[in-house]
Amino acid sequence: MSEDLSPGMILRRHLKHLSKRRRLCIMVESHQTFIMKTKTLLALASFAIASAASALAGTSYQATGPVLELTDKKIVIQKDTEKWEFARTPETKVEGTLKVGEKVTVHYTMTAASVEVKPAKDAKPEAKPAKK
């Protein structure tokens, strides 16, 4: 019959010869180390997930200026000498009270809705198959 030589069994054998107070101190230290390692691992995992999410989201930009026009569907701001219009959806997060005249910073990303490929100017059109 072979003995169980797992780390837990070895620790228990070692602890058996120590005083109750010392055993308790070792157990508490082991538990605290486990908790610290677990918290560190969770923090690293959270950072990795956040980094991956921001990389997948693409580059984000921001524009700051006074609100010129405001509806449920759009926000128009004055940026330098130009009017910038942003679509507004139910998912648009607004911090504070949004109203015309207020200075705001809009955070946005540029995402392609569709792409149409145009043939090059000097490219020859494809030859159509001959009719038989």
ChimeraX attribute file (.defattr): number of C-alpha atoms within 10 A of each C-alpha:
attribute: neighborCount
match mode: 1-to-1
recipient: residues
	/A:1	3
	/A:2	4
	/A:3	6
	/A:4	9
	/A:5	9
	/A:6	9
	/A:7	9
	/A:8	10
	/A:9	12
	/A:10	11
	/A:11	13
	/A:12	12
	/A:13	11
	/A:14	11
	/A:15	16
	/A:16	10
	/A:17	10
	/A:18	11
	/A:19	9
	/A:20	10
	/A:21	9
	/A:22	12
	/A:23	16
	/A:24	13
	/A:25	11
	/A:26	13
	/A:27	14
	/A:28	12
	/A:29	12
	/A:30	12
	/A:31	12
	/A:32	12
	/A:33	12
	/A:34	12
	/A:35	12
	/A:36	12
	/A:37	12
	/A:38	12
	/A:39	12
	/A:40	12
	/A:41	12
	/A:42	12
	/A:43	12
	/A:44	12
	/A:45	12
	/A:46	12
	/A:47	12
	/A:48	11
	/A:49	12
	/A:50	12
	/A:51	12
	/A:52	11
	/A:53	11
	/A:54	11
	/A:55	10
	/A:56	9
	/A:57	12
	/A:58	11
	/A:59	11
	/A:60	10
	/A:61	10
	/A:62	9
	/A:63	14
	/A:64	15
	/A:65	18
	/A:66	17
	/A:67	22
	/A:68	17
	/A:69	15
	/A:70	17
	/A:71	11
	/A:72	9
	/A:73	10
	/A:74	13
	/A:75	19
	/A:76	18
	/A:77	26
	/A:78	19
	/A:79	13
	/A:80	10
	/A:81	6
	/A:82	8
	/A:83	15
	/A:84	16
	/A:85	15
	/A:86	15
	/A:87	12
	/A:88	14
	/A:89	10
	/A:90	7
	/A:91	6
	/A:92	9
	/A:93	9
	/A:94	9
	/A:95	7
	/A:96	7
	/A:97	6
	/A:98	13
	/A:99	15
	/A:100	15
	/A:101	14
	/A:102	13
	/A:103	15
	/A:104	19
	/A:105	13
	/A:106	14
	/A:107	13
	/A:108	13
	/A:109	11
	/A:110	10
	/A:111	9
	/A:112	6
	/A:113	5
	/A:114	5
	/A:115	6
	/A:116	5
	/A:117	5
	/A:118	6
	/A:119	9
	/A:120	8
	/A:121	6
	/A:122	6
	/A:123	7
	/A:124	8
	/A:125	8
	/A:126	6
	/A:127	6
	/A:128	6
	/A:129	6
	/A:130	5
	/A:131	4
	/A:132	3
